[in-house]
Amino acid sequence: MCSLYAADVYTNLRAAELIRRPLCNFMETRQRDITQSMRGILIDWLVEVSEEYKLVPDTLYLTVYIIDRFLSDNCIERQKLQLLGITCMLIASKYEEICAPRVEEFCFITDNTYSRGDVLKMESRVLNHLNFRLSVPTVKTFLRRFLRAAQASYEAPSLALEFLANYLAELTLVEYSFLRFLPSLIAAAAVFLARWTLDESTPPWNPTLEHYTRYRFSDLEAVALEMQELQTNANSSPLHAIRQKYSQLKFKSVATVSPRRLRLAAFL
């Protein structure tokens, strides 16, 4: 919508994603009482919370980012992990939503395990740790731009492509291992894999996408293969909130689409 400035904005976003990144090894180096599995369970539940309160996707992505940034530097007890989760979603909601849920609603969603005072105290702790810096490009930020580039050659926008790319990107939120990949790379791989899954007649990557994403085929290999593994194993995963979300008709049931075996060597 700001084509005159788009290139400069995107250059700035690519620089910004390198700054204030969460650590990709904080479970091993910072945490003593929580595990990767606990983080995944928390985020899976927060997906359900975001659906319950009809929050925009950006709120979910920012929530996960804030959680990971906080855990990168602060050791937390397992009984406080859910408190951290709802507090980060409260903060993200205030930043992204027109009408953010009230503190009491987040307390209610935990069966009042935590009080209003508990949430406000944690909110102060998180915001002070971040120095109130909440502006950060997430996977969703890049996905919007990349999907526009992916659909440039289409006569009409493909909702299935949009929904499938979003589904694949959200699957990575619960997977701790994806923290080692940049948000823009995850977004590019999601578009690549969605195009590969849905359309056998055209190459999943082209010069237009390479220009706008600044990624080549070879850059996508590792993340695309891991992402397809998530897609393939989604039915058997105990973390089912994202799969159930994208199995709905309003998302064209893209979670039920069968993956096509990915052979990146054929494209290089």
Secondary structure, DSSP 8 states (H G I E B T S, - for coil): --HHHHHHHHHHHHHHTTTT---SSHHHHT-SS--HHHHHHHHHHHHHHHHHTT--HHHHHHHHHHHHHHHHH----GGGHHHHHHHHHHHHHHHH-SS---HHHHHHHTTTSS-HHHHHHHHHHHHHHTTT------HHHHHHHHHHHHTTT-SS--HHHHHHHHHHHHHGGG-GGGGGS-HHHHHHHHHHHHHHHH-SSS-S--HHHHHHH---HHHHHHHHHHHHHHHHHGGG-S--HHHHHTTSGGGTTGGGS------GGGG-
